[in-house]
Amino acid sequence: WRRPLYVCSSVPSAEYLNLGEYLVAEGIAERFTPFRHDPNQVVFDTSRAYDNLMRRYRYGQMQRPGIYLDAPSVSMYSRMRLTFAQLAMALIAKGERQKALALLERCDRDVPAYSLPLSFENGAHYVARAYAMLGKSEQAWRYVDAVWRVSMQYLVWIQSLPDRLRPGYEREWQQHGAVLYHLLQTAQLLSEERAARMERQLIGLVQQNK
């Protein structure tokens, strides 16, 4: 253990050789440890991960409007946004709220929405949840509204397809539906009235699909 062994978090878990329970995240890299952890959640070394994300990592020219991201870059920066959100929630759970807020603000600055549009594929709904947990309503709603709009549009598009084609998009329907439910839970932390309107909108769409 003097020379630690790492695996990139973008590596599929199926390739962890049944060692996934021994990984601790330090950012976008995960370190093998001799200790077993909960396999159902990402376990962070919050101190090292925070230092990596805030001080050591560099984010290219993401702040430059109009920058082109190819598919590998989209995948990498999506992983970065997700990692920011997951670490922020881990810090909140430990009571380190100021660090969590600084992390989210760094995410907004260095992985901005104008370079990587907000969607569930890049963890934007988790950023929304973290902001909501910190009581930052304005920032949370910005993420909630953006992801809600994209996923709702996708469900409306699926619903517009002929009956013979819809079964081929059942996976996407379930996926976006789960994201919208997650966003509803976040919205309830912010405004019960607004969350109720969103819920009625979603229920109406689901009922039309039956």
HUNORMO-V20592 format. One line per field, one symbol per residue. ss: DSSP state (~ for helix, > for strand, _ for the rest). phi: phi as a letter, one per 30 degrees, with the letter a starting at -180 (. if undefined). psi: psi as a letter, one per 20 degrees, with the letter a starting at -180 (. if undefined). Layout:
ss=???
phi=???
psi=???
This chain:
ss=_____>>>____~~~____~~~>>>___>>>>___________>_~~~~~~~~~~~______________~~~~~~~~~~~~~~~~~~~~~~~___~~~~~~~~~~~~~~_________~~~_~~~~~~~~~~___~~~~~~~~~~~~~~~~~~~~~~~~__~~~~~~~~~~~~~~~~~~~~~~~~~~~~_~~~~~~~~~~~~~~~~~~_
phi=.dcdccbddddeddcdhicedccbdbkccbcdbdcdbddcbdccdddddddddcbcdccicdddeiddcdeddedddddddddedddeddddddicdddddddddddedcbdddcbedaddciddddedddddcicdedddddedddeddddddddddddddedceedcddddddddddddddddddddcaddddddddddddddddddd
psi=jhnqpqqpiipphijjkkjhijqppkcjqppprjqproijqppqnhgggggghhhhqqkckhiopjqpprghgggghghggggggghghhhghijmhgggghghhhghgimqhihnqprhhkjhhhgggggghijngggghggggghggghghghggghiqqhihhhikhghggghghghgghghghhhgohghhhghghggghgghhi.
